[in-house]
Amino acid sequence: MNTIVAGQRIVTAAEFAEVAMGFEPAAKAPAPKVFVPGPADLEDFAEFVEEVTDPSGSEVDAENALHYRSLTQNVRVLSRRRARVTFPKAVSA
């Protein structure tokens, strides 16, 4: 490969890739925001699952409703534990 681009001789594949992408460093893309459901979100979702499924209709629907309901219970327990955790105050010298 022996190409001239903008007065610069391109010989290697790395140089060719650099010319193809541009000479400036690439701008970093912003990190995607990750949605973490809170207790209210899980509660709403569990209610939605119960509304759209018929627990008497199939065992799978009943198990799904029970599973999502248990997730909300677990989140409540964890949030209570976090509320009780106290951190020692910083000692100023």
C-alpha positions in Angstrom: 0.0 0.0 0.0 1.5 3.3 -1.1 -1.0 6.1 -1.0 -0.7 9.8 -0.6 -3.4 11.6 1.5 -3.2 15.3 2.1 0.4 15.4 1.2 1.2 12.5 3.6 2.5 9.2 2.4 0.5 6.2 3.8 2.4 3.0 3.9 1.2 0.8 6.7 -2.3 -0.5 7.4 -2.2 1.4 10.8 -1.5 4.7 9.0 -4.4 3.9 6.5 -6.8 3.3 9.4 -5.7 6.5 11.1 -6.3 8.5 7.9 -9.7 6.8 7.4 -10.8 7.6 11.0 -9.3 11.0 11.2 -6.2 12.4 12.9 -7.8 13.7 16.0 -8.5 11.5 19.0 -12.0 10.1 18.9 -14.5 11.8 21.2 -15.7 9.6 24.0 -19.4 8.7 23.7 -21.4 9.4 26.9 -21.9 6.4 29.1 -25.4 5.0 28.7 -27.7 5.6 31.7 -28.6 2.4 33.4 -32.1 2.2 34.8 -32.2 0.5 38.2 -35.8 -0.2 39.3 -36.6 0.9 42.8 -39.2 -0.5 45.2 -42.0 1.5 43.7 -41.1 0.4 40.2 -41.0 -3.3 41.2 -44.3 -2.9 43.1 -46.0 -1.4 40.0 -44.6 -4.1 37.8 -45.8 -6.8 40.1 -49.3 -5.3 40.1 -49.2 -5.1 36.3 -48.2 -8.8 36.1 -51.1 -9.7 38.4 -53.5 -7.7 36.3 -52.6 -9.2 33.0 -52.2 -12.8 34.1 -54.8 -15.1 35.4 -53.2 -17.1 38.3 -55.9 -19.8 38.0 -55.2 -20.0 34.2 -51.8 -21.7 34.4 -49.1 -22.7 36.8 -46.5 -20.5 35.0 -48.6 -17.4 35.4 -49.1 -18.1 39.1 -45.4 -18.7 39.6 -44.5 -15.5 37.7 -46.9 -13.4 39.8 -45.5 -15.0 43.0 -41.9 -14.4 41.9 -42.4 -10.7 41.1 -44.3 -10.2 44.3 -41.4 -11.7 46.3 -39.0 -9.4 44.5 -40.9 -6.4 46.0 -40.7 -8.0 49.4 -36.9 -8.5 49.1 -36.4 -4.8 48.0 -38.4 -3.6 51.0 -36.2 -5.7 53.4 -33.0 -4.4 51.8 -34.2 -0.8 51.9 -35.0 -1.2 55.6 -31.5 -2.6 56.2 -29.9 0.3 54.4 -31.9 2.8 56.4 -30.5 1.3 59.6 -26.8 1.3 58.6 -25.0 4.2 60.2 -21.6 5.4 59.2 -19.1 6.7 61.8 -18.6 10.4 61.8 -15.3 11.7 60.4 -12.8 12.6 63.1 -11.4 16.1 62.5 -8.0 16.8 63.7 
